[in-house]
Amino acid sequence: MKKALIAAAAASALAGGCVSVEMNSGPAGSTTQATRAVVAPFMEMFCTRGQVRAAFMRYMAEDYIQHNPNALDGRDAAIAHLEAFAAANPERTCEVQRLIVDGNLAAAHVRAMLKPGERPLAIVDIFRVENGRIAEHWDVVQPTPEASANPHPMF
């Protein structure tokens, strides 16, 4: 179950409707802009349009490093896994709530569901961009609870 949840999060993690936050306006500002120019369209293509192969071929380094312990390194392994996942979960949805970019790092705060009516997952995907491609990925996945100890929403 936990492996399926993490795989679901990885496959559903990105979508359109981003809220961008510019964190670095100093000398690395151009790096920040270049990173945003890779990650934002990757997320749009991958999640919103569901174009797994096209998104990974265009924006992901062939030998990218994957820190999710349930996924293999490399673009081809990701494509194979995520295309199968997308086909098996056609009702999945995801919405990027925030895109935070600083230098060569970007973090997307995502609300994802496998099926309509299910409790959403709260996900943070972190990307490192190098030479115009996503070179490294980390993710953190948390199911949203039925009740909260405070009145603040997760999204």
C-alpha positions in Angstrom: 0.0 0.0 0.0 2.8 2.4 1.0 4.7 1.7 -2.3 1.5 2.2 -4.3 0.9 5.5 -2.5 4.4 6.7 -3.2 4.3 5.6 -6.8 0.9 7.3 -7.2 2.4 10.5 -5.8 5.3 10.4 -8.2 3.1 9.8 -11.1 0.5 12.4 -10.1 2.7 15.0 -8.6 2.7 17.7 -11.2 0.0 19.9 -12.8 -0.7 23.3 -14.3 -2.2 26.3 -12.5 1.1 27.0 -10.8 1.6 29.9 -8.3 5.2 31.0 -8.8 7.4 32.4 -6.0 10.6 34.1 -7.0 13.1 33.6 -4.1 16.3 34.8 -5.6 16.6 38.2 -7.2 20.4 38.5 -6.7 23.2 37.3 -9.0 21.7 33.9 -9.4 18.4 35.4 -10.6 19.2 34.3 -14.2 19.8 30.8 -12.9 16.5 30.9 -11.1 14.7 32.1 -14.3 16.4 29.3 -16.3 15.3 26.7 -13.8 11.7 28.0 -13.9 11.9 27.8 -17.7 12.6 24.1 -17.4 10.4 23.0 -14.4 7.2 24.9 -15.1 6.7 23.6 -18.7 7.8 20.1 -17.6 5.0 20.1 -15.0 2.5 21.4 -17.5 3.3 18.8 -20.1 3.7 15.9 -17.7 0.6 16.4 -15.5 -1.8 18.7 -17.2 -1.5 17.2 -20.6 -0.4 13.7 -19.5 2.4 13.6 -22.0 4.8 11.5 -20.0 7.2 10.5 -22.7 7.3 13.9 -24.4 7.9 15.7 -21.1 10.7 13.4 -20.0 12.4 13.4 -23.4 12.3 17.2 -23.5 13.1 18.2 -19.9 14.7 15.3 -18.1 18.4 14.4 -18.3 19.0 10.9 -19.6 20.9 9.9 -16.5 18.9 11.9 -13.9 19.3 10.8 -10.3 16.1 9.6 -8.6 16.0 9.8 -4.8 12.6 8.1 -4.4 13.6 4.6 -3.0 10.8 3.0 -5.0 12.0 4.2 -8.4 15.0 3.6 -10.6 17.5 6.2 -11.8 17.3 7.3 -15.4 14.9 8.8 -17.8 14.0 5.6 -19.6 13.1 3.8 -16.4 10.9 6.7 -15.3 9.1 6.8 -18.7 8.4 3.0 -18.5 7.1 3.2 -15.0 5.0 6.4 -15.3 3.4 5.5 -18.6 2.2 2.2 -17.1 1.0 4.0 -14.0 -0.9 6.6 -16.0 -2.6 3.9 -18.0 -3.6 2.1 -14.9 -4.9 5.2 -13.2 -6.8 7.3 -15.8 -8.8 9.2 -13.3 -5.9 10.6 -11.4 -5.7 14.4 -10.9 -3.1 16.8 -9.5 -2.8 20.5 -9.0 0.3 22.4 -8.3 -0.4 24.8 -5.5 3.0 26.5 -5.5 6.2 26.5 -7.5 9.2 27.8 -5.6 12.4 28.4 -7.5 15.8 29.4 -6.2 18.9 29.1 -8.3 19.0 25.6 -9.8 16.4 24.1 -7.4 12.7 24.1 -7.7 10.0 22.8 -5.4 6.4 22.1 -6.4 3.7 21.8 -3.6 1.1 19.5 -5.1 -2.4 18.3 -4.3 -3.0 14.9 -6.0 -5.7 12.2 -6.1 -5.9 8.8 -7.8 -9.7 8.7 -8.0 -12.4 11.4 -7.6 -13.7 11.6 -4.1 -10.6 10.1 -2.4 -8.6 12.0 0.2 -5.9 14.0 -1.5 -2.2 13.5 -1.1 0.0 16.4 -0.2 3.3 16.2 -2.2 6.4 18.2 -2.5 8.6 17.4 -5.5 12.1 18.9 -5.5 14.1 19.2 -8.7 17.7 20.2 -9.5 18.3 21.5 -12.9 21.6 21.3 -14.7 22.5 22.3 -18.3 18.8 23.0 -19.1 17.5 19.6 -17.9 16.2 18.2 -14.7 19.2 16.3 -13.3 17.9 15.2 -9.9 14.5 14.6 -8.2 13.3 14.1 -4.6 9.8 13.8 -3.3 7.9 13.7 0.0 4.3 12.3 0.1 1.8 12.7 2.9 -1.9 11.6 2.9 -4.2 14.4 4.0 -5.9 13.5 7.3 -9.7 13.5 8.0 -9.2 16.0 10.8 -6.5 18.5 11.7 -5.3 19.7 15.1 -5.3 23.2 13.7 -7.6 25.2 11.3 -4.9 25.6 8.6 -5.4 23.8 5.4 -2.6 21.8 3.9 -3.0 23.6 0.5 
